[in-house]
Amino acid sequence: MRISGKYTTLLFGTIMGSLTSLIISAVLTLVNSGSVEFLQHWLRNWMIAICLAVPIATLAPPVIRREIAKITE
């Protein structure tokens, strides 16, 4: 199954935001808790992080590219 190219930005943002929030929330949860309940705390923190990371990773790249284009040749 192939996905239409018009969804490239959305897919990129979803994958990048998910992966980034997964790794960062795991590391920070482990560092801050170090407890037996790591998995429970980590999954909760990841759900919060992914709600922020995916929209930012999806919406920010076009804006950043546009602003960079204004200041570069």
N, C-alpha and C positions, 0 to 999 in steps of 0.2 A: 504494500500500500504506500503510495506517495502522497505527500501533503503539498498543497499549492504553495508556490513561492511567495504569495502575498502574506503568508503567515510567518515568514522568516524572522522578523523582529520579535514577534510574540513568542515563538519557539526558543529563540536565542535567550530572551529575557527569562523565560520560565526555567530553562535548563541552567543558565548561569546563576540566577537567583536561588534556585533550589540547591545546587551544589555548594555555592558559597555559604548560604545560611546553614546547611547541614554540617559543614566542616567547622565553621566558626562557633556554632552553638555547641557542638560536641566538645571542642577544645575548652571553651569557657566553662561549660558545665563540669567537666572533669577537673579543671583547675580549681574552681570555686567550691565544688561539693566533695569530690573525692569519696563519696559515700557509696554504700551498697545500692542505694536507690538511683544510681547514675542513669540507667536507662529511662526510668520514669521522668526524672527531671529533664533529661536531655530531650526526650520527645516533646514534652510540654514547651520547652524553650525553643525548639526547632519550629513548632507550629506557629509560635508568635513571630519568630524571625522570618519565616517564609512569607507570612502575610505582608511584611514590609519589603523584603528583598525582591520578590518577583515583580511587583509593580515598578519599583525603582529601576531594576535591571531592564525592564521592558520600555519604560518611558524615557529614561535618561539618555540612552545612546543617540537617538536622533537629535535631541537638543544639543548634546555635547558636540556631535559631528557638525551641526550647523554653526555653533559658536566657534569651533576650531576653524571652519572654512572661512569665517569672517576675518580671522586674524592671521591666516597663512596665505601663501601665494599658490 
